[in-house]
Amino acid sequence: MKVLLDENLDHRLRGHLGEHVVFTAAYMGWDGLRNGKLLMAAEQDGFDVFVTGDQTLIHEQNLSALRLAIIVLSTVEWRIIRNHVPRIVTALTEALPGSVQSVDCGTFSRKRTPEL
């Protein structure tokens, strides 16, 4: 599958997605494109799957006309994502044209120190 990683994801993910052909938005020269234009560019260039950490994408865009599968990760933090790469690979393998999947990788939170 031809996979596009959104610019909000760490480029290190690219090397961990198995046999899929993976490009980043930056590599394609698409960094800075807003969601609608980025999705159209990805479709026109023959991408099969778009992977993002943008939780609002599915609410802001009309995705019904897309053939592109979309995978939304619950975080963009590499130190969290790297522990869930097998789940992401499974989502890629199971992605169907026009589908939207969420992959729960957990989230980043800062622990507050108790006030004394």
N, C-alpha and C positions, 0 to 999 in steps of 0.2 A: 504494500500500500504506500501511496505517496502522502506523507504527513507534513503538515505545517504547524510549527510551534509559534504561538503568539509571542510578541516581544516582552510580555510580562513574565515569561518563564525563563528559568536559568538555562543557558545554552548547554550545560553539562548533561541535561536530560537527553539531548540528541543522541549521544553515544551509548545510551542504555536501552534503546527501544528495539533491539533485536534486528530482524531481517527487513524491517520497514525502511523505506527511503525517506529520510527526515531532513527538512530544511527549516531554517528559522526565518521569521519575518524580516529580520535585519539582513540576513544573507540575500534574500530575494529583493532587497532594496525597498521593502514595504514598511519599514519602521516609521511610525508616525501616521500611518493610514488609520482612520477611525474604523470601527467595527464593520459597518455596512460596506464600505469601499474595500476593506481588507477581505471580507468574505467573498465579494464579487470577483476580486482579483484572483483569489485562491481557486474559485470554481473555474474561471476562464483559463487558468494555467494547468488545470487537470488534477488538482489535489483531491484526494479521497477523504481526508480527515483533517480537521482543525482542532488543535489542543490548546486550551486556554485556562487561565486561572481567574478570568473575569466572570464573577458570579452574576453580574447584571446583564450580561450579553443576551441570555435567553428571554429576558423581559423587555429589552430595548429594541430588538430586531425582529422583523417578520421572517421567520426561518422556514415557513411552510413551503416556499418555492425552491428551497435549496436541495441540491443532490448531495452536497457536502455533509458528511457526518461531523458532529461536534462533540468533543469530550471536554467537560468542564471539571477542572481539579479544584478541590476545596481550599487549596492554598497555593502560593507561588514560592514559598520558602524551600530552597533546595535541601536544606538539612532535614526537612520533614518529608518532602517528595521522594527523596532517594530511598527511603525505607518502604515505599509503596510502588516501586517500579513494576514488580510483577502484576499488580492490579491494573496499572496503566496499560501494560502490554496486552493483558487479557481484554481490556476495553477496546483497544485498537483492533485486535483480532476479531472481536465480535461486532465491530461497528458496521452498521448498515447505512446505505445512502439515505440522507435526509433525517437520520436519527440524532437524538441528543441524549448523551449519557453523562451522569455525574459520577466522579470517582472520589470517594471520601478518603482523603489522605490525612485527616486530622487538620488541626489548625495551629497556628502559632499564637501563644499567649505569653504575656509577661507576667510573672508572678510578682505581686506587690509584697513588699516587706511590711510586716506588721508595725504599726506605729507604737512607739514605746511611751 
